[in-house]
Amino acid sequence: DITAQPSLLTTPEPCPRRPSLADLMVKWYKEDEKGQMDLLENNVTVLTNNSRFFMSGNLSRGDASLVILNVTISDHGIYFCEVTLPDRTVVTGDGTKLRIRRALGNI
């Protein structure tokens, strides 16, 4: 589980990786009580008018980390990294659960 205050979140889920990078398709999606929502495909945001989601890291080293800017309560859910290999085999990570808690005010 990852707990984040609304700001910046980088998920530590290792994205499954295999052969030649040029032939891989990397996708991030989120599942919550509303269903599945695609976020990124090959570092292109699938959501219209939303540039809060992007991939960082070095894909050649197997790092396709997801970064979420300005995290909000609605970002809660389970995030998955999916890699499609050249032979069209799909490999999916185990998922990273994101729970959001409101920041405590000044006491």
Residue pairs with C-beta under 8 A, 6 or more apart in sequence:
1 97
1 98
1 99
2 9
2 11
2 12
2 96
2 97
2 98
2 99
3 99
3 100
3 101
4 71
4 98
4 100
5 71
5 100
5 101
5 103
6 70
6 71
6 72
6 73
6 100
6 103
7 70
7 71
8 67
8 68
8 69
8 70
8 71
9 67
9 68
9 71
9 75
9 98
10 56
10 65
10 66
10 67
11 65
11 66
11 68
11 79
11 96
11 98
12 65
12 96
13 65
13 66
13 79
13 81
13 93
13 94
13 95
13 96
14 62
14 63
14 93
15 26
15 62
15 63
15 64
15 65
15 81
15 83
15 93
16 81
16 83
16 91
16 92
16 93
17 24
17 59
17 62
17 64
17 83
18 24
18 83
18 85
18 91
19 85
19 86
20 86
21 59
21 60
23 85
23 86
24 59
24 83
24 84
24 85
24 86
25 41
25 42
25 83
25 84
26 40
26 41
26 42
26 43
26 55
26 59
26 64
26 81
26 82
26 83
27 38
27 40
27 41
27 42
27 81
27 82
27 83
27 84
28 38
28 39
28 40
28 53
28 55
28 64
28 66
28 79
28 80
28 81
28 82
29 36
29 37
29 38
29 39
29 79
29 80
29 82
30 36
30 37
30 39
30 75
30 77
30 78
30 79
30 80
31 37
31 77
31 78
31 80
31 95
32 76
32 77
32 78
37 47
38 46
38 47
39 45
39 46
39 47
39 53
39 66
39 79
40 46
40 53
40 54
40 55
40 66
43 54
43 55
45 51
45 53
45 54
47 53
51 69
52 68
52 69
52 70
53 66
53 67
53 68
53 69
54 66
54 67
54 69
55 64
55 65
55 66
55 67
56 63
56 65
56 67
57 63
57 64
57 65
64 81
64 83
66 79
66 81
68 75
71 98
71 100
72 100
73 100
73 102
75 98
75 100
76 98
76 99
76 100
77 97
77 98
78 95
78 96
78 97
78 98
79 95
79 96
79 97
79 98
80 92
80 93
80 95
80 96
81 92
81 93
82 90
82 91
82 92
82 93
83 90
83 91
83 92
84 90
84 91
85 91
